[in-house]
Amino acid sequence: MAEQTPEQTARTMVDAFNRRDLDAFMALYEPEASLVFEPGQVASSPKEIHAAMGGFLALEGRMEIEPELTVVRADDIALVSAALTIDGTDPDGEPVTMSGKTTDMARRQPDGTWRWVIDAPFGVGR
């Protein structure tokens, strides 16, 4: 993992999603991270995050984020926000489009890379 900025971490996440590489996706999370996979629904262990992301990857879709990310840093913590869209296909073969504004928190690791502490791809509100 060579994500030296929060921006690189976000772009690596999009690439892992689009390759359907769940292992690469999971490597971007701290062990105690939380994923808000839909407002009010929180996965708070690696096993729960793995299951939730497996569901997203099953859509066999494509994720895109806006080119300009909003990043606010305070020392080793960063708030990352961007417009996000996922286009895919549900289990019945119907097209699915999901979009929202991400609200993510990353932390710089001792090796200088960044990992997600909180990942809320569609925000945290209802």
JOPESUL-V800708 format. One record per residue. RES is the residue in one small letter. NEAR is the number of other ideal C-beta (glycine too) atoms within 12 Angstrom. Layout:
BEGIN
res = <RES,RES>
near = <NEAR,NEAR>
END
This chain:
BEGIN
res = <m,a,e,q,t,p,e,q,t,a,r,t,m,v,d,a,f,n,r,r,d,l,d,a,f,m,a,l,y,e,p,e,a,s,l,v,f,e,p,g,q,v,a,s,s,p,k,e,i,h,a,a,m,g,g,f,l,a,l,e,g,r,m,e,i,e,p,e,l,t,v,v,r,a,d,d,i,a,l,v,s,a,a,l,t,i,d,g,t,d,p,d,g,e,p,v,t,m,s,g,k,t,t,d,m,a,r,r,q,p,d,g,t,w,r,w,v,i,d,a,p,f,g,v,g,r>
near = <22,15,30,17,20,37,26,25,41,39,27,31,41,31,21,27,36,24,17,21,19,24,17,22,34,31,27,40,40,29,18,17,32,26,40,30,30,20,17,12,20,19,29,22,18,24,15,22,34,22,20,30,35,23,25,35,27,19,26,22,25,24,36,25,31,21,12,12,28,21,24,16,19,13,8,18,22,30,23,40,30,32,23,32,23,32,21,25,16,18,11,8,10,11,15,21,18,27,20,26,22,38,29,41,33,39,30,25,24,10,11,16,23,37,36,44,31,31,39,32,40,29,24,24,12,9>
END
